[in-house]
């Protein structure tokens, strides 16, 4: 194996470990938000669906890591899960929590999209054919979630404003 391919494999395996931790973070973040969306049932349902997708994405990554005789990093997972919990709590006191969470979720999905695109490049570079399909599936799920959020920024914002103007719980 050439030095370049060996380096690409090291970066790829490290990237898979990092993305596994990011998926664990996403699950924590969304689980904290979902419990506070009683006034936004469509968003709650889509987030529950994406939690299930994220759990499957983490399992796919575990499968890819095992192909290289590796596994996810429990320490990275715990660290990013903690950060996911803290991020979810950060917007809780805001009256416009649902709007702020929408912005943060939109940005987070694009971070994941970029990560999966990079992992695809690395999978190609190291010849990990089995990983390509798994990574493409995860990328498509993240892109679909980002599109869904994008399409719902307007109605979420308007629902928040209407609820606020009516003196009802506006944030969640």
ZINORRA-V968335 format. One line per field, one symbol per residue. ss: DSSP state (H for helix, E for strand, L for the rest). burial: I if it has 16 or more other ideal C-beta (glycine too) atoms within 10 Angstrom, else O. A space follows every 50 residues. Layout:
ss: ???
burial: ???
This chain:
ss: LLHHHHHHHHHHHHHHHHHHHHHHHHHHHHHHHHLLLLLLHHHHHHHHHH HHHHHHHHHHHHHHHHLLLLLLLHHHHHHHHHHHHHHHHHLLLLLLHHHH HHHHHHHHHHHHHHHHHHHHHHHHHHLLHHHHHHHHHHHHHHHHHHHHHH HHHHHHHHHHHHHHHLLLLLLL
burial: OOOOOOOIIOIIIOIIIIIIIIIIIIIIIIIIIIOIIOIIOOIIOIIOOI IOIIOOIIOIIOOIIOOOOOOIIOOIIOOIIOIIOOIIOOIOOOOIIIIO IIOIIIOIIOOIIOIIOOIIOIIOOIOIOOIOOIIOOIIOIIIOIIOIIO OIOOOIOOIIOOIOOOOOOIII
